[in-house]
Amino acid sequence: MINHPVGRSAQPGPDAPAPPLAAESRPTAPRPAGLGGAIRAAGAIPLALPARPARILVLLAAFVCAACGLVYELELVALGGYLLGDSVTQTSVVLSVMVFAMGIGSLLAKSLTRRPATSFALVEYALSLTGGLSALALYCGWAWLRQPHATLVALVTATVLIGLLIGAEIPLLMTLIQRIRREHAGRAVADLFAADYVGALIGGLAFPFVLLPALGQTAGALVTGAVNAVAGAVVVLWLFRAEPTRRARLLLWTGCGLVLAALGLAAACTGAIERAARHALYGGPIRFAAQSRYQEIVLTGGPAEAVAGQRTPPPLKLFLDGRLAVCGPDEYREHEALVRPALAGGPSGRVLVLGGDGLALREVLRHPAVRSVLVVERDPELPALARRDDAYDTLTEHAWDDPRVRLVTAEPMGWLRKTPGQFDVIVSDLDDEAAHGKYRSREFYGLAARRLAPDGRLAVRGGAPDGVLWSSEAGLAAAGLDAVPYQGLAPVAGDCGPAGPAPAFLLAGHAVPALALDPAAPAPRSLTVEGLRGTAARLSAHRPSPLPPPHALIGP
C-alpha cells in the first residue's frame, strides 16, 4: 500500500508537482531507529544512487521478479500436466489458485510496507526457496508417494505459497518507488506494471525456449530461484542498505547466502535425487532419461549385457510422462495390428506415419512395395532415442537408418493443415490419451482425409472397444471416410502388466476397405486374415445405432 503525504485532500493532476507536506506533519527530528533500521523524515531512505537511477533499478527488479514469477507459474502448470495428466484441469487449477493467492498476498503485504526494503528481501528469499525447490519436491513426492490425490494437494499447496509471495511483491515495490521520489500514483503504477508485464513476457518465452531445453524442469526452477534471491539482495542490501540496521543487514546477507547455498546443494544433488526417484517409480535400471520440451522420456530394462548380475533381464520399457508407452515383449502385437492391414489391399508406395517412436515405422518398412515413408513427430528427442540407445535401436530394427525414411519435426495436426501432398497410406500412431482427444477429433480426421489418395487407407487407434471406439468411427464418417473396426491379439499377463482386452483399431478409406495382409511381406507374429475378419464381425455386431456424436476440439 502506498503511503500518501498528509495535506490537501484533493488528488493532484498527472502533471502537477506533489503537494508539500503540511506543517503539522513535518517532524522536527528523525524518527528513532527501530528493529528494521532508521527511517528518515517523511519516510525517505538514504539511497546508494541518485533518485533517477535508483528508480530504474527498482523497476529492473520488478522486471526480474515478474519473469521469475511467471516461470514458477508455468513450471507448476507443466508439472500438473506431466504428473497428473488432464492438462486442461491442472492448468485451470494452477492458474485460478495462483491468481487468488496473489490477491491475498497483496492484502497481507499492507502490514509489511512499514519496512518495505527488509520485507521485500525476506519475501524474495522465501519465494526463491519455494519456487526453486518446488519442481524437485513435487517430482520426488509423485515418484515415492504414488498417490495422485497427495500430489494434487502438494501442487495446490505450492501454488498457494508461491502465489502469496508473488502477490506481496507489487505493493512492496510500489512503496519503495514512492520512498525514492514522491510522484503521482498513476504514473508510478504505470511504470511498475509496464516493467512487470514485460518481465512476464520474457519469463514466459524463456521457459519453453531456453530453460526447458537447456536445463530441464528441476534445474531451470533452481536457476530461477537463484536469480530471484539475487534480485532481492541487490535492491535491499545495496540500494536500500540504510533501512536495515547493521545487525539486520548481516542477517539478510546470511539469509541470502543460505538460500543460494540451499539451491546450489539441490542443484548438485538433482541428478542423484532424480535417478533415485525414477528407480522408485519405474523399477529396474534406468537406461536413458531426459526431459524434453514436450514430455519426460524414460527408458528402462534392456538386454542381459546391459543389466549386470541378472540372468533374465527386465523387459525394455519406454515411459512418456510416467505412462508406459512401449513394452518390448508385447509391443509387436499393437504395432502389427495398427500397420499391417493398412499396407495390404491397395497401393502402398507413399506412406505417412504420424508419431515417431520408430516401431510403427519398423512394421511399415517390412513391406517391399513401400517406396518412401514420411514420419511427422513433434518431439525430436523421441526419434533420437534410437540413435542414443542400442537396445532401443535394435527393437526398431534400425528403422531410422533406412534410406526410404524422412523425418519432419512438427506438430502432426498443424503439419497436416498446412502441408500439401497425398499418401497411399496414413498411419496414426499418436498418443491420444496425452492429447485429450485431439487426435481422434473430427477435425483431425478431416485433415488426414484430405491427404489420402483416392484409394488410400487411414489406420488409427480406437482404444478399448467401448464408446470411444464408436465416437472415433463417427468422426471418420464425418470426414467422409468409411471405417472397419478390428482387434489384434490381446496382451497377456506378465512383465508388461496385467492381461486385458485387445485394443481396437479402425481402418478407413474413401470406400470400405477390406481387411487383409500383404503376402509379399514377412508373416506377422500375431495376426491372421481370419482372425482380423472375425474380430471385425464381432465388433460390428455390437456397433450402436446411431453412432455416438464424434469428438470435436471445442466440443464436450
N, C-alpha and C positions, 0 to 999 in steps of 0.2 A: 504494500500500500504506500502511496506517495504522500509524504508529509508536506502540506502546503503551509506557507508562512501565514501568520496571523495578520490581518489588516483589513483592507477593503473587501467586502463580501462579493462585489461584482467580479465576474471572471474576465480577465484581460483578453483582448483580441489576439489573434495569432502573431501579429507584428508588434504588439505593444511590449515595452520592457516590463520585466517583473516588478510589481509594486514594492516599494520599500517597506521594510519591517516597521510596524507600529512602534512608537516609542516605548509603550509599556511592555512590549515583547522583547526588547533588546536587553539581554543580560549584561550586567555590569562587570561580571567576572566569568572566566571559563568554568564550565561545569567540572566538578571533581571527577577524577578517573574512577571508573568502576572496574568490574571484573574484565570487561572486554576492552578496556583502554579508554583514553581520553577522547571525548568528542567535543570539538570546539564550539564556540558560539554559533548559534543559528544552524547547528547540525553540520557545519563544514568540517572536513577531514583533511589534514595536510597530505598532499599528494607527492609522488615521486616524479611527476611530469607536470608540465603546464596543462591547463584545463582542456584545450582542444585535443592534443594527442592522448591525454588520459581518457577522454570521452571515446575517442576512436578505439582505444584498447579495450574498453568495456564492451563496445559494440562488437569488436572482434571476438571477445569471449562469448558473447551471446551467439554469434555465428557458429563458433566451435561447439558450444553446448547443444545448440539445436541440431547440428549434424550428428553428434554422438547420440542424442536422444532419439532421432529417427532411426539410426542404426539399431539401437536397442529394440525399438518397436518392431522393425522389420524382422529382426532376429527372432523375436517371440512369435510373430506370425508364421515365419518359416518353420520354427520348431514345432508349433502346433500342428501344422500340416504334415511334417515329417513323422512326428512321434505318435500322433493320434489319428491321422487320416482326416477325411472330410474337411478339406482346407477351407471351404466356404464357412462352415460353422466355426472353426478355430479362428479364422480371420475376423469374423463378426464379434466373437467373444473378446479377443485381444483388443481390437480397436475400440469397442464400446466401453470396456472396463478401463482401458488406458485413458480415454478422454474423461470419463467420470472421475478417476483418481487424480488426474491433473487439476480438475476443478477443485477437488477437496484440498489438494496440496497448495493451490493458490490461496485458498481461505486460511489454511493453517500458517502460511508464510507471513500473515499480517503480524503475528506475535514475534516474528524474527527480524522485522525491519528496524528495530532499535539498534542492533549491531549488524548491519547488513553485510559488511565485508566478512566478518568472522563467520556469520551464519552461512554465507554463500560458500565459503571454503568447506565447512562441515557438510553441507548438502552435496557438494561435488565429490567429496571423498566417499560419502555413503553411496552416491549414485555410481561412482566408479567401481566400487566393490560389488554392489548388487547387479549392475548391468554387465560388468566384465565377467563375473563368475556364473551368471545365470545359465548360459548355454551349456557349460560343462556340468553344472549341478543338475540341470534338468535332464540332460542326456544320461548321466550316471544313474539318477533316480529311475528313469524309464527302463534302463537296462537291468538294474538289480531288483527293483521292487516288482516289476512286471504287473502292475495294477493300473489299468487305464484311468480309473477314477482318481487314484492318488496322483498320477501325472497331470491330470486336468486341474486338480486342486493346486498343485505346485505351480503350474503355468499361470493360473489366475492370481495366486499369491505374488509371484514375481512381477506380474503385470501391475498389480496394485501398488507394490512398493516402488517400482520404477516410475509409475505414473505420479505418485505423490511427490517424489523428489523432482521430477521434471516440472511439475506444476509449481513448485516453490521457486524455481529459478527466475521466472519473469518478474514477479514482484520485487525480488531482491535486486536484480539487475536494474530495474526501474528506479529503485531507491538510490542505488549507487550513482546512476546518471544524474539524478537530481541533487545528490550531495556534491557532485563535481561542479555543477553550474545549474542554478535555478532557471527553468525555462517553461514555456507553455506546455501543458501536459500533452496536448495533441501532437506537438512536434516531437516530443520525447517518445511517445507511443509509436508514432510512425517510423522513426529511426530504429527503435528497438525491434519492432515487428518485421521491418524490412530485413534487418540482419538475421532475425530468427528464421524467416521464411526462406531466405537464400541459403542459409546453413542447412535447413531441412532438405532443400533441393540437392545440395552437394552430398549430404549423407545418404539420401535415397538413391542417388545414382552410384555412389561408391560401394554400397552394399552388394548389389548383384554383379557389378562390372569390375570391381577391384578386390574387395575384401573376400568374398566367397571364392572366386577363382584362385586368388593368390595365397590366402591364409586359411580358408575354411571357416566353418561356423564358430568353433570354440576359440581358435586363435584370433580371429577377427574381432570377437567380442572383447577379448583380453586387451588387444591393442587399443580398441576404442575406449575401454576403461582407463588405460594409462593416459591417453590424450585428455580425457575428461579431468583426471586428477591434476595434471599439469596446468590445464587452463584455470582451474580454481586456485591453484597455488600462485600463479603469476599475478592474477588480479589482486589477491589478498596480501600475499607475503612480499610483494614488491610495490605495486601501485598504491595500495591502501595500508601499507605496513604501519602507519601511525595509529590506526584504530585499535588493534590489539596491544595489550601490554607486552613487555619483553617476555614474560613467562608464557603468556598466551601464544606469542609468536613461536617460541620454542616448541610448545606443544603442537602447534599447527604444522611446523616443519617436520616434527617427528611423525605426526599423523600422515603427512604426505609420503614420507619415506616408507612407512609401514604399508600404506596402500600399494605403492609401487612395488615393494618387496613381495607382498602377497600375490599381486598379479604376475610378477616375474616368476615366482615359485610355481604358480599354477601353470604358466606357460612352459616351464621346464619339465613339469610332470605330466603335461597334457597327453603326450604320446603314450606313456605307460598307463595312465588312467583310462584312456580310450581303448587301448588294447585289452585291459582287464575287463572293462565294461562289455566290449564286443564278445570276448570269450564267454562271459557270463550269459550274454544274450543269445549268441548263436551256437555255443558249444563248439567243440572241435577246434582245430588250429585255423587261424586266420591267414589265408594266403595273400589276400590283397584287400585293402580298404581305402576308399577315397570319398571325399565329399565334393561332388561336382556342383555346378551352378544349379542343377535341377534336382539332384537326389543323392542319397548316400548309397554307394556301391560297395558291397562286401562279398568276397568270395572265400568260401571255407572248404575244408576237406581236401581231397585230392588223391593222387596215386600213392602207392606204398613207398616209393623212393622219396616222396616229399614229406612223409609223416614218419619220422624215425621212431622205431620201437613198436610199431603197430603192424601185425601181420595182415589184418584186414583193415584197410584204410577206410575212413569215413567217406561217404559219397561227396562228390563235388557239388556244392550248392551255391547259387547266386541269389543274394538278397538285395532288393531295391527298397530303400527306406524301411527296412525291417521286414518286408514281406518276401516270402520265398517265391522267387520268380522262376528259378530253374533248379531242378534236382536231377543230377546226372543219370541215375538208373532208370528214371521214369520219363525223362523229358521227351524221348523219341515218340512216345505214344501221342502226345498232343501235337507235336510238330509234324509228324507224318499225317495225322488226321486233318490238320489245317491245310497242308500244302498239296499232298499227293492227289486228291480228287480234282483240285483246280487245274493241275497240269495235264489232265487227261481229257479226251473228248473234244479237242479243238486245237487251234494254233496256240503255240506257247513260245514263240521266238522272243517276244519282248515282254519282260516281267518287271513289275514294280512291287517291291517289298517295303511295307511301312512298318518300321521297328527294326532296331539294329543290334540285337544280341547275337546274331550270326547263326542261330540254329534253324530258323525257318529258311534262311539263305542256304544253308547246307542241303536241306531237302530239295530246294529248287534246283540246285546245281547238279543233282543226281540225274536230271533229265537231259538227254543228249540234244533234244530239239531246241533247248534254250540257247539263244544267241547273245543276249545281253540282259543284265539284271541291274536295275537302279534301286538302291537302298536309300530311304529317307529316314533319318534319325535325328532328333533334336539335340541329344546329349553326345558330344564327341567322345566322352570318356567310356561309353559303353562299347562301341566298336573297337576302341583302342585296347580294351581288356584282353582280347585275343592275342594282341601283339606283346602284351606285358606278361602274360601267364601261359606257359607251355601246356599245362594241363587243360586249360580252357580252349586254347587254340586247337588241341587235339580233339576235344569234344566237338568243335565246329568243323573238324576235318579240313582245317586251313582254308576255310571258305573265302576269307578276305584276300587271299593271295591269288585267287582265280582271275585271269585277265578279263573275263566277261563282266566283272563286278565293278560298279562305280558307286561311290558313297557321296551323298549330299547331306550336309548338316543343316537341318531346317526343321521347324515345327511342321509335322505332316499335314495338318489341316490347312494351314496357311500356304504351304507349298502347293497343295492340290488346287487351291483357289487361283493362284497367280501364274502357274506354270503350264504352258500348253503341251500337247502331245497325247498320244493314245497308246494303250498297252493291251496285249492279248490276255494277260493275267495280272490281277492285283491281289496281293496277299496282305491282309491287315493283321500284323502280329503285335498290336498295340495293347498296352495295359489300360483297359477301360476303367478298371476299379480305381486306379490312381487318378484318372482324368474325370471321375464322377459323371460318367455317361457321355462325355464329349464325343468319344469315338464309336458310339452306337446311336448317335442322333441322326435325325432325318437330314440335317444339313451336311453332316459328314458323308453319309451315303450318297446324297445328291452330288457332291463334289467328286466322289470316287466314280460315280456312274458316268460323269462327263469325260472321264479319262479312259473308259472302257471302249475297246474296238467293238464293231457291230456284233461280232460273235465271241466277245471276250467273256471272262468269268471273274467274279469277285468272291474271295473267300474271307470270311470274318469269324471271329469267335462269338459264340452265342451264350457262353456261360452255362450255368446249371439249367437243365431242362424245365424251366418254370416260366413265370410271367415275363422275365427279362428276354428270354429267347423269342417269345412271340411279339413283344414290342419291337425287338430288333427286326423281325421279319416284316412287321408293319412299316418300319422305317425304310426298309429296302423297297417295299411295294410303293411307298410314297415317292421314292426316287425313280419309279418306273422300271424296277427290276423284279423278276420272278425268282424266288428262292426255294431251295430244298434244304430242310433241316436233316442233320445226321449226327451220329456219335462215333467216337473212336473207341479204343479199348479202355476200360475202367482202370484207374490206378489201384494197386494192391497195397495192403498194409506193409510197412517196413520203414527203412531209414528216411523215406520221403514223406512220412506222415501216415495217418490212418487211411484205410480204404474208404472210398466214396463213390458216388455215381460218376459215370463217364461224362466229361464235359461235352456240350453240344456245339455244333458249328453250323454255319449257313453258307451254302454255295449258291451264288446268284448270277444272273445274266439277263440280257435283254429278252431271251427266250428261256424256258425252263431247262436248266442244264441237267444232263444225265450223270449219275454217279458212276464213275469208272476209275480204273487205274491204268497208267501208261505201261504197256508191256515192254517198251524199249528201255525203261528204267529198271534199276535193281528192285527186286521184290521187297516191299515193306515188311517189317517185322511184326506189325500189329494190325494190319488191315487186309481184308479181302473184299472183293466186289460184292459177294453175297452178304457179308456182314454189314457193309455200308448200306446196302439197299434194305436190309432187314431193319436196321435202326431207323432209317428214314420212314419206313412204313409204320413202325411203332409210334414214332413221334407225330407223324401226320395224323394218326388215329386219335391223338389227344389234342390236336390243334383246336383252340377255342374259336367259336364263330359267333359274332365277328371277332376279329383280332383286336387286342387292346390298342389304344392310341399309341402312335410312335413317340419315342422320346425326342424332345426338342431342346435346343440350347437355352431358350428362355421359357421353357415350359416348366411344369411342376416336377 
